[in-house]
Amino acid sequence: MGKFSIAILLCFLLVLVLLGQNQAFKTPISASQPQRQGNHATYGATQGSLRPQECAPRCTTRCSATAYKKPCLFFCQKCCAKCLCVPPGTYGNKQSCPCYNNWKTKRGGPKCP
């Protein structure tokens, strides 16, 4: 993938994040909207349980303990956009999201942090 393609991808992700944040301020919480119940720690940790605009905060938490924040955030958000889940914690726990866990690089290593 060339530098131009990566720049376009990053711009697209930035727009998605900004739209998601903007939408959060415009949408009032009403009785007609479903409320999340139960354990909030498991929400988003199973495949397909997140909305695309929720990927950025989950990935920020996931990558908070690494020294390589930029690549961690980039790949975490890429994986989250595909799988719509991010494992809980800063490391491991990938079994809760098989898509996130099973996506591999060309060399066979894990693609998602």
N, CA, C and O atoms as a GROMACS GRO file, in nm:
protein
  452
    1MET      N    1   0.085  -0.116   0.000
    1MET     CA    2   0.000   0.000   0.000
    1MET      C    3   0.091   0.124   0.000
    1MET      O    4   0.183   0.133   0.081
    2GLY      N    5   0.065   0.218  -0.090
    2GLY     CA    6   0.148   0.336  -0.101
    2GLY      C    7   0.116   0.440   0.005
    2GLY      O    8   0.017   0.429   0.078
    3LYS      N    9   0.202   0.542   0.011
    3LYS     CA   10   0.184   0.648   0.110
    3LYS      C   11   0.053   0.722   0.086
    3LYS      O   12  -0.015   0.761   0.181
    4PHE      N   13   0.017   0.741  -0.041
    4PHE     CA   14  -0.105   0.812  -0.074
    4PHE      C   15  -0.227   0.734  -0.025
    4PHE      O   16  -0.320   0.795   0.028
    5SER      N   17  -0.228   0.604  -0.042
    5SER     CA   18  -0.340   0.520   0.003
    5SER      C   19  -0.353   0.524   0.155
    5SER      O   20  -0.464   0.530   0.208
    6ILE      N   21  -0.241   0.521   0.223
    6ILE     CA   22  -0.244   0.527   0.370
    6ILE      C   23  -0.297   0.663   0.416
    6ILE      O   24  -0.374   0.671   0.512
    7ALA      N   25  -0.256   0.770   0.347
    7ALA     CA   26  -0.303   0.904   0.383
    7ALA      C   27  -0.454   0.915   0.363
    7ALA      O   28  -0.523   0.974   0.446
    8ILE      N   29  -0.505   0.858   0.257
    8ILE     CA   30  -0.650   0.861   0.231
    8ILE      C   31  -0.723   0.780   0.338
    8ILE      O   32  -0.826   0.823   0.389
    9LEU      N   33  -0.669   0.664   0.373
    9LEU     CA   34  -0.730   0.580   0.476
    9LEU      C   35  -0.734   0.653   0.609
    9LEU      O   36  -0.835   0.651   0.679
   10LEU      N   37  -0.624   0.718   0.646
   10LEU     CA   38  -0.620   0.792   0.772
   10LEU      C   39  -0.718   0.908   0.772
   10LEU      O   40  -0.783   0.934   0.874
   11CYS      N   41  -0.731   0.978   0.660
   11CYS     CA   42  -0.828   1.087   0.649
   11CYS      C   43  -0.970   1.033   0.664
   11CYS      O   44  -1.052   1.094   0.732
   12PHE      N   45  -0.998   0.920   0.602
   12PHE     CA   46  -1.130   0.858   0.613
   12PHE      C   47  -1.160   0.821   0.757
   12PHE      O   48  -1.270   0.846   0.805
   13LEU      N   49  -1.064   0.760   0.826
   13LEU     CA   50  -1.084   0.724   0.966
   13LEU      C   51  -1.106   0.847   1.054
   13LEU      O   52  -1.189   0.844   1.145
   14LEU      N   53  -1.033   0.954   1.025
   14LEU     CA   54  -1.049   1.078   1.101
   14LEU      C   55  -1.189   1.134   1.081
   14LEU      O   56  -1.252   1.179   1.177
   15VAL      N   57  -1.238   1.132   0.959
   15VAL     CA   58  -1.373   1.181   0.931
   15VAL      C   59  -1.476   1.097   1.005
   15VAL      O   60  -1.571   1.151   1.061
   16LEU      N   61  -1.458   0.964   1.005
   16LEU     CA   62  -1.550   0.878   1.078
   16LEU      C   63  -1.552   0.909   1.227
   16LEU      O   64  -1.658   0.913   1.289
   17VAL      N   65  -1.433   0.930   1.282
   17VAL     CA   66  -1.424   0.962   1.425
   17VAL      C   67  -1.492   1.095   1.454
   17VAL      O   68  -1.568   1.107   1.550
   18LEU      N   69  -1.465   1.195   1.371
   18LEU     CA   70  -1.526   1.326   1.392
   18LEU      C   71  -1.677   1.322   1.375
   18LEU      O   72  -1.750   1.385   1.452
   19LEU      N   73  -1.725   1.248   1.278
   19LEU     CA   74  -1.870   1.234   1.260
   19LEU      C   75  -1.932   1.163   1.379
   19LEU      O   76  -2.041   1.199   1.423
   20GLY      N   77  -1.865   1.064   1.430
   20GLY     CA   78  -1.916   0.991   1.546
   20GLY      C   79  -1.924   1.080   1.669
   20GLY      O   80  -2.021   1.072   1.745
   21GLN      N   81  -1.823   1.164   1.689
   21GLN     CA   82  -1.825   1.254   1.804
   21GLN      C   83  -1.933   1.360   1.787
   21GLN      O   84  -2.002   1.394   1.883
   22ASN      N   85  -1.947   1.411   1.666
   22ASN     CA   86  -2.048   1.512   1.638
   22ASN      C   87  -2.187   1.454   1.658
   22ASN      O   88  -2.275   1.522   1.713
   23GLN      N   89  -2.209   1.332   1.614
   23GLN     CA   90  -2.339   1.266   1.628
   23GLN      C   91  -2.375   1.247   1.775
   23GLN      O   92  -2.491   1.257   1.813
   24ALA      N   93  -2.275   1.218   1.858
   24ALA     CA   94  -2.300   1.195   2.001
   24ALA      C   95  -2.357   1.320   2.067
   24ALA      O   96  -2.436   1.309   2.161
   25PHE      N   97  -2.319   1.440   2.020
   25PHE     CA   98  -2.369   1.563   2.079
   25PHE      C   99  -2.507   1.600   2.025
   25PHE      O  100  -2.581   1.670   2.093
   26LYS      N  101  -2.543   1.555   1.907
   26LYS     CA  102  -2.670   1.591   1.846
   26LYS      C  103  -2.783   1.498   1.884
   26LYS      O  104  -2.899   1.539   1.881
   27THR      N  105  -2.754   1.376   1.920
   27THR     CA  106  -2.858   1.278   1.946
   27THR      C  107  -2.892   1.275   2.094
   27THR      O  108  -2.812   1.229   2.175
   28PRO      N  109  -3.010   1.323   2.131
   28PRO     CA  110  -3.048   1.317   2.272
   28PRO      C  111  -3.088   1.174   2.309
   28PRO      O  112  -3.138   1.098   2.226
   29ILE      N  113  -3.065   1.141   2.433
   29ILE     CA  114  -3.105   1.009   2.483
   29ILE      C  115  -3.253   1.018   2.519
   29ILE      O  116  -3.294   1.104   2.597
   30SER      N  117  -3.330   0.931   2.462
   30SER     CA  118  -3.473   0.933   2.490
   30SER      C  119  -3.518   0.793   2.532
   30SER      O  120  -3.442   0.697   2.525
   31ALA      N  121  -3.641   0.785   2.575
   31ALA     CA  122  -3.695   0.657   2.619
   31ALA      C  123  -3.709   0.559   2.503
   31ALA      O  124  -3.712   0.438   2.524
   32SER      N  125  -3.717   0.611   2.380
   32SER     CA  126  -3.734   0.522   2.265
   32SER      C  127  -3.605   0.453   2.224
   32SER      O  128  -3.609   0.352   2.154
   33GLN      N  129  -3.491   0.505   2.268
   33GLN     CA  130  -3.364   0.444   2.233
   33GLN      C  131  -3.331   0.334   2.333
   33GLN      O  132  -3.353   0.351   2.453
   34PRO      N  133  -3.279   0.221   2.284
   34PRO     CA  134  -3.244   0.113   2.378
   34PRO      C  135  -3.128   0.155   2.466
   34PRO      O  136  -3.032   0.217   2.420
   35GLN      N  137  -3.137   0.120   2.592
   35GLN     CA  138  -3.031   0.150   2.687
   35GLN      C  139  -2.948   0.025   2.709
   35GLN      O  140  -3.001  -0.086   2.711
   36ARG      N  141  -2.818   0.042   2.725
   36ARG     CA  142  -2.731  -0.072   2.755
   36ARG      C  143  -2.753  -0.114   2.899
   36ARG      O  144  -2.760  -0.031   2.989
   37GLN      N  145  -2.765  -0.241   2.917
   37GLN     CA  146  -2.784  -0.293   3.051
   37GLN      C  147  -2.679  -0.397   3.080
   37GLN      O  148  -2.611  -0.446   2.989
   38GLY      N  149  -2.666  -0.432   3.205
   38GLY     CA  150  -2.573  -0.538   3.242
   38GLY      C  151  -2.433  -0.485   3.258
   38GLY      O  152  -2.411  -0.369   3.292
   39ASN      N  153  -2.336  -0.574   3.235
   39ASN     CA  154  -2.196  -0.544   3.257
   39ASN      C  155  -2.140  -0.462   3.142
   39ASN      O  156  -2.127  -0.513   3.031
   40HIS      N  157  -2.107  -0.336   3.168
   40HIS     CA  158  -2.054  -0.249   3.062
   40HIS      C  159  -1.914  -0.290   3.019
   40HIS      O  160  -1.872  -0.254   2.909
   41ALA      N  161  -1.842  -0.364   3.101
   41ALA     CA  162  -1.707  -0.407   3.066
   41ALA      C  163  -1.709  -0.507   2.950
   41ALA      O  164  -1.614  -0.513   2.873
   42THR      N  165  -1.816  -0.585   2.937
   42THR     CA  166  -1.822  -0.683   2.828
   42THR      C  167  -1.882  -0.624   2.702
   42THR      O  168  -1.870  -0.683   2.595
   43TYR      N  169  -1.948  -0.508   2.712
   43TYR     CA  170  -2.004  -0.445   2.593
   43TYR      C  171  -1.890  -0.406   2.500
   43TYR      O  172  -1.794  -0.341   2.542
   44GLY      N  173  -1.898  -0.446   2.375
   44GLY     CA  174  -1.795  -0.414   2.278
   44GLY      C  175  -1.686  -0.519   2.270
   44GLY      O  176  -1.597  -0.510   2.185
   45ALA      N  177  -1.691  -0.617   2.357
   45ALA     CA  178  -1.587  -0.719   2.358
   45ALA      C  179  -1.628  -0.843   2.280
   45ALA      O  180  -1.550  -0.937   2.266
   46THR      N  181  -1.750  -0.845   2.230
   46THR     CA  182  -1.793  -0.958   2.147
   46THR      C  183  -1.815  -0.909   2.005
   46THR      O  184  -1.852  -0.794   1.982
   47GLN      N  185  -1.791  -0.996   1.910
   47GLN     CA  186  -1.793  -0.960   1.769
   47GLN      C  187  -1.926  -0.895   1.729
   47GLN      O  188  -2.033  -0.949   1.756
   48GLY      N  189  -1.916  -0.778   1.665
   48GLY     CA  190  -2.033  -0.709   1.614
   48GLY      C  191  -2.110  -0.629   1.716
   48GLY      O  192  -2.218  -0.579   1.684
   49SER      N  193  -2.060  -0.614   1.837
   49SER     CA  194  -2.137  -0.545   1.941
   49SER      C  195  -2.110  -0.395   1.948
   49SER      O  196  -2.177  -0.324   2.023
   50LEU      N  197  -2.013  -0.345   1.871
   50LEU     CA  198  -1.985  -0.201   1.870
   50LEU      C  199  -2.040  -0.137   1.744
   50LEU      O  200  -2.062  -0.203   1.643
   51ARG      N  201  -2.061  -0.006   1.753
   51ARG     CA  202  -2.089   0.074   1.634
   51ARG      C  203  -1.956   0.135   1.590
   51ARG      O  204  -1.869   0.156   1.674
   52PRO      N  205  -1.939   0.164   1.460
   52PRO     CA  206  -1.810   0.215   1.411
   52PRO      C  207  -1.758   0.337   1.487
   52PRO      O  208  -1.637   0.350   1.507
   53GLN      N  209  -1.846   0.426   1.529
   53GLN     CA  210  -1.801   0.547   1.600
   53GLN      C  211  -1.752   0.517   1.741
   53GLN      O  212  -1.693   0.604   1.806
   54GLU      N  213  -1.774   0.396   1.790
   54GLU     CA  214  -1.727   0.359   1.924
   54GLU      C  215  -1.589   0.296   1.922
   54GLU      O  216  -1.534   0.264   2.028
   55CYS      N  217  -1.532   0.277   1.804
   55CYS     CA  218  -1.401   0.213   1.793
   55CYS      C  219  -1.288   0.300   1.852
   55CYS      O  220  -1.202   0.248   1.923
   56ALA      N  221  -1.289   0.428   1.824
   56ALA     CA  222  -1.179   0.515   1.867
   56ALA      C  223  -1.158   0.514   2.019
   56ALA      O  224  -1.046   0.494   2.064
   57PRO      N  225  -1.264   0.533   2.100
   57PRO     CA  226  -1.240   0.530   2.245
   57PRO      C  227  -1.197   0.393   2.295
   57PRO      O  228  -1.114   0.383   2.386
   58ARG      N  229  -1.251   0.286   2.237
   58ARG     CA  230  -1.211   0.151   2.278
   58ARG      C  231  -1.064   0.126   2.244
   58ARG      O  232  -0.991   0.067   2.324
   59CYS      N  233  -1.022   0.172   2.127
   59CYS     CA  234  -0.882   0.152   2.086
   59CYS      C  235  -0.788   0.239   2.168
   59CYS      O  236  -0.674   0.199   2.194
   60THR      N  237  -0.833   0.356   2.207
   60THR     CA  238  -0.750   0.441   2.293
   60THR      C  239  -0.721   0.369   2.424
   60THR      O  240  -0.609   0.371   2.474
   61THR      N  241  -0.823   0.305   2.480
   61THR     CA  242  -0.804   0.228   2.602
   61THR      C  243  -0.714   0.108   2.577
   61THR      O  244  -0.624   0.080   2.655
   62ARG      N  245  -0.740   0.036   2.467
   62ARG     CA  246  -0.663  -0.084   2.434
   62ARG      C  247  -0.514  -0.052   2.418
   62ARG      O  248  -0.429  -0.131   2.460
   63CYS      N  249  -0.482   0.063   2.359
   63CYS     CA  250  -0.343   0.099   2.328
   63CYS      C  251  -0.279   0.189   2.433
   63CYS      O  252  -0.170   0.241   2.411
   64SER      N  253  -0.344   0.209   2.546
   64SER     CA  254  -0.295   0.304   2.646
   64SER      C  255  -0.164   0.261   2.712
   64SER      O  256  -0.090   0.346   2.761
   65ALA      N  257  -0.134   0.133   2.716
   65ALA     CA  258  -0.015   0.087   2.788
   65ALA      C  259   0.105   0.058   2.697
   65ALA      O  260   0.209   0.015   2.746
   66THR      N  261   0.093   0.081   2.568
   66THR     CA  262   0.202   0.049   2.476
   66THR      C  263   0.292   0.169   2.451
   66THR      O  264   0.249   0.284   2.464
   67ALA      N  265   0.415   0.142   2.415
   67ALA     CA  266   0.508   0.248   2.378
   67ALA      C  267   0.491   0.285   2.230
   67ALA      O  268   0.547   0.385   2.185
   68TYR      N  269   0.416   0.204   2.155
   68TYR     CA  270   0.396   0.224   2.011
   68TYR      C  271   0.251   0.264   1.984
   68TYR      O  272   0.178   0.190   1.919
   69LYS      N  273   0.210   0.380   2.034
   69LYS     CA  274   0.070   0.421   2.030
   69LYS      C  275   0.015   0.438   1.889
   69LYS      O  276  -0.095   0.391   1.859
   70LYS      N  277   0.089   0.506   1.801
   70LYS     CA  278   0.037   0.533   1.666
   70LYS      C  279   0.007   0.405   1.589
   70LYS      O  280  -0.104   0.390   1.538
   71PRO      N  281   0.103   0.312   1.577
   71PRO     CA  282   0.068   0.190   1.503
   71PRO      C  283  -0.038   0.106   1.574
   71PRO      O  284  -0.121   0.043   1.509
   72CYS      N  285  -0.036   0.106   1.706
   72CYS     CA  286  -0.136   0.031   1.781
   72CYS      C  287  -0.275   0.086   1.751
   72CYS      O  288  -0.368   0.010   1.721
   73LEU      N  289  -0.290   0.218   1.759
   73LEU     CA  290  -0.420   0.280   1.731
   73LEU      C  291  -0.463   0.256   1.587
   73LEU      O  292  -0.580   0.226   1.562
   74PHE      N  293  -0.370   0.268   1.493
   74PHE     CA  294  -0.402   0.249   1.351
   74PHE      C  295  -0.458   0.109   1.328
   74PHE      O  296  -0.565   0.094   1.269
   75PHE      N  297  -0.387   0.007   1.374
   75PHE     CA  298  -0.430  -0.130   1.349
   75PHE      C  299  -0.552  -0.168   1.434
   75PHE      O  300  -0.638  -0.243   1.388
   76CYS      N  301  -0.559  -0.118   1.555
   76CYS     CA  302  -0.675  -0.146   1.639
   76CYS      C  303  -0.802  -0.090   1.573
   76CYS      O  304  -0.904  -0.159   1.568
   77GLN      N  305  -0.795   0.033   1.523
   77GLN     CA  306  -0.912   0.092   1.460
   77GLN      C  307  -0.947   0.022   1.329
   77GLN      O  308  -1.065   0.008   1.295
   78LYS      N  309  -0.846  -0.023   1.257
   78LYS     CA  310  -0.870  -0.100   1.134
   78LYS      C  311  -0.941  -0.231   1.168
   78LYS      O  312  -1.038  -0.268   1.102
   79CYS      N  313  -0.894  -0.299   1.271
   79CYS     CA  314  -0.954  -0.425   1.313
   79CYS      C  315  -1.095  -0.402   1.368
   79CYS      O  316  -1.186  -0.480   1.340
   80CYS      N  317  -1.112  -0.298   1.444
   80CYS     CA  318  -1.243  -0.268   1.501
   80CYS      C  319  -1.344  -0.236   1.392
   80CYS      O  320  -1.460  -0.276   1.400
   81ALA      N  321  -1.301  -0.163   1.290
   81ALA     CA  322  -1.390  -0.130   1.179
   81ALA      C  323  -1.439  -0.255   1.108
   81ALA      O  324  -1.553  -0.261   1.062
   82LYS      N  325  -1.353  -0.357   1.100
   82LYS     CA  326  -1.390  -0.482   1.034
   82LYS      C  327  -1.472  -0.572   1.127
   82LYS      O  328  -1.574  -0.627   1.085
   83CYS      N  329  -1.429  -0.586   1.251
   83CYS     CA  330  -1.489  -0.684   1.343
   83CYS      C  331  -1.597  -0.625   1.434
   83CYS      O  332  -1.678  -0.698   1.489
   84LEU      N  333  -1.597  -0.493   1.449
   84LEU     CA  334  -1.689  -0.422   1.540
   84LEU      C  335  -1.680  -0.474   1.683
   84LEU      O  336  -1.781  -0.489   1.752
   85CYS      N  337  -1.557  -0.501   1.725
   85CYS     CA  338  -1.531  -0.535   1.866
   85CYS      C  339  -1.384  -0.508   1.896
   85CYS      O  340  -1.300  -0.509   1.807
   86VAL      N  341  -1.357  -0.483   2.022
   86VAL     CA  342  -1.220  -0.466   2.072
   86VAL      C  343  -1.212  -0.544   2.202
   86VAL      O  344  -1.294  -0.522   2.292
   87PRO      N  345  -1.115  -0.634   2.216
   87PRO     CA  346  -1.105  -0.709   2.341
   87PRO      C  347  -1.083  -0.617   2.461
   87PRO      O  348  -1.020  -0.512   2.448
   88PRO      N  349  -1.134  -0.655   2.576
   88PRO     CA  350  -1.115  -0.571   2.695
   88PRO      C  351  -0.970  -0.572   2.742
   88PRO      O  352  -0.896  -0.667   2.716
   89GLY      N  353  -0.931  -0.468   2.811
   89GLY     CA  354  -0.796  -0.459   2.866
   89GLY      C  355  -0.697  -0.404   2.766
   89GLY      O  356  -0.732  -0.368   2.654
   90THR      N  357  -0.571  -0.397   2.808
   90THR     CA  358  -0.466  -0.341   2.724
   90THR      C  359  -0.387  -0.447   2.650
   90THR      O  360  -0.309  -0.415   2.561
   91TYR      N  361  -0.407  -0.574   2.685
   91TYR     CA  362  -0.333  -0.683   2.621
   91TYR      C  363  -0.409  -0.813   2.640
   91TYR      O  364  -0.475  -0.833   2.742
   92GLY      N  365  -0.399  -0.902   2.542
   92GLY     CA  366  -0.462  -1.033   2.554
   92GLY      C  367  -0.613  -1.026   2.543
   92GLY      O  368  -0.666  -0.934   2.482
   93ASN      N  369  -0.681  -1.123   2.600
   93ASN     CA  370  -0.827  -1.133   2.600
   93ASN      C  371  -0.888  -1.141   2.460
   93ASN      O  372  -1.006  -1.113   2.443
   94LYS      N  373  -0.808  -1.179   2.361
   94LYS     CA  374  -0.856  -1.180   2.223
   94LYS      C  375  -0.959  -1.289   2.196
   94LYS      O  376  -1.030  -1.284   2.096
   95GLN      N  377  -0.967  -1.389   2.284
   95GLN     CA  378  -1.063  -1.497   2.263
   95GLN      C  379  -1.207  -1.446   2.264
   95GLN      O  380  -1.296  -1.512   2.211
   96SER      N  381  -1.231  -1.330   2.324
   96SER     CA  382  -1.367  -1.276   2.328
   96SER      C  383  -1.410  -1.219   2.193
   96SER      O  384  -1.528  -1.192   2.173
   97CYS      N  385  -1.316  -1.201   2.102
   97CYS     CA  386  -1.347  -1.147   1.969
   97CYS      C  387  -1.272  -1.230   1.864
   97CYS      O  388  -1.161  -1.194   1.827
   98PRO      N  389  -1.330  -1.340   1.816
   98PRO     CA  390  -1.259  -1.429   1.723
   98PRO      C  391  -1.212  -1.359   1.596
   98PRO      O  392  -1.102  -1.387   1.548
   99CYS      N  393  -1.292  -1.271   1.541
   99CYS     CA  394  -1.251  -1.200   1.419
   99CYS      C  395  -1.123  -1.121   1.445
   99CYS      O  396  -1.028  -1.128   1.366
  100TYR      N  397  -1.120  -1.048   1.554
  100TYR     CA  398  -1.005  -0.967   1.593
  100TYR      C  399  -0.883  -1.057   1.617
  100TYR      O  400  -0.771  -1.022   1.581
  101ASN      N  401  -0.907  -1.172   1.678
  101ASN     CA  402  -0.800  -1.265   1.712
  101ASN      C  403  -0.745  -1.338   1.589
  101ASN      O  404  -0.625  -1.362   1.581
  102ASN      N  405  -0.830  -1.372   1.495
  102ASN     CA  406  -0.790  -1.458   1.382
  102ASN      C  407  -0.741  -1.383   1.260
  102ASN      O  408  -0.693  -1.446   1.166
  103TRP      N  409  -0.750  -1.251   1.258
  103TRP     CA  410  -0.702  -1.174   1.142
  103TRP      C  411  -0.550  -1.170   1.150
  103TRP      O  412  -0.494  -1.117   1.246
  104LYS      N  413  -0.483  -1.224   1.049
  104LYS     CA  414  -0.337  -1.238   1.050
  104LYS      C  415  -0.271  -1.153   0.942
  104LYS      O  416  -0.335  -1.116   0.843
  105THR      N  417  -0.142  -1.123   0.962
  105THR     CA  418  -0.062  -1.053   0.861
  105THR      C  419  -0.022  -1.154   0.753
  105THR      O  420  -0.048  -1.273   0.766
  106LYS      N  421   0.041  -1.105   0.649
  106LYS     CA  422   0.088  -1.194   0.542
  106LYS      C  423   0.188  -1.296   0.595
  106LYS      O  424   0.196  -1.407   0.543
  107ARG      N  425   0.263  -1.259   0.697
  107ARG     CA  426   0.360  -1.349   0.758
  107ARG      C  427   0.300  -1.444   0.859
  107ARG      O  428   0.370  -1.531   0.911
  108GLY      N  429   0.172  -1.429   0.889
  108GLY     CA  430   0.105  -1.519   0.983
  108GLY      C  431   0.098  -1.470   1.125
  108GLY      O  432   0.044  -1.539   1.211
  109GLY      N  433   0.150  -1.352   1.151
  109GLY     CA  434   0.142  -1.296   1.286
  109GLY      C  435   0.009  -1.227   1.307
  109GLY      O  436  -0.067  -1.209   1.212
  110PRO      N  437  -0.021  -1.188   1.431
  110PRO     CA  438  -0.149  -1.121   1.458
  110PRO      C  439  -0.151  -0.980   1.398
  110PRO      O  440  -0.055  -0.904   1.413
  111LYS      N  441  -0.259  -0.946   1.331
  111LYS     CA  442  -0.273  -0.814   1.272
  111LYS      C  443  -0.326  -0.714   1.375
  111LYS      O  444  -0.291  -0.596   1.372
  112CYS      N  445  -0.408  -0.761   1.466
  112CYS     CA  446  -0.474  -0.673   1.562
  112CYS      C  447  -0.402  -0.676   1.697
  112CYS      O  448  -0.366  -0.782   1.748
  113PRO      N  449  -0.382  -0.556   1.754
  113PRO     CA  450  -0.311  -0.549   1.884
  113PRO      C  451  -0.396  -0.594   2.001
  113PRO      O  452  -0.349  -0.593   2.115
   0.00000   0.00000   0.00000
